[in-house]
Amino acid sequence: MITTRVSGFFFSLFLVTFYANAPCAIAQKPIAVADQTFRLEGKSEYIFAFAEGDEVQLLVQELSGKKIKSIEFLQYPNNLIFRAYELDSVLNKSMFIPTTGIYLLRFQEAGMSKKVCRFTLHRVPASAQTLRFNTHVPWDISEYPAFRVVKR
């Protein structure tokens, strides 16, 4: 009988802890940002916006059995966050975003042959406030490089 009360107490404690942390668990679910298969010829760049404290999960696959010269993830215009060289199969990397802003994912090929690549990008929001953060950059940053971060 004492064992039943003790185990019931721990079960109740588990339920209280689970429901108290449920909003945090919802905010921590990865959100799909991009899923792209593309032909790499020279250099390909993809632009996204991320919020401070987000965790970005990048998965890159080279599908044609050749090497990718380099993969770079940087804060626009030139603050390097991550770089990998000579990728020949799969890259799985998680990165934390230091400040809210625009980020660039750049692929460069090695050699003259064309390659087929695929990448998926997910973000884990830093908080419930950034859960609905828009990652789309609706303008050409090479033509209009000036921007400012505005909170709504």
Secondary structure, DSSP 8 states (H G I E B T S, - for coil): -HHHHHHHHHHHHHHHHHHHSHHHHHHTS-EEEEEEEEEESSEEEEEEEE-TT-EEEEEEEE-SS--EEEEEEEETTTEEEEEEEEE-SEEEEEEE--SSEEEEEEEEE-SSS-EEEEEEEEEE-SSGGGTT------S-TTT---------
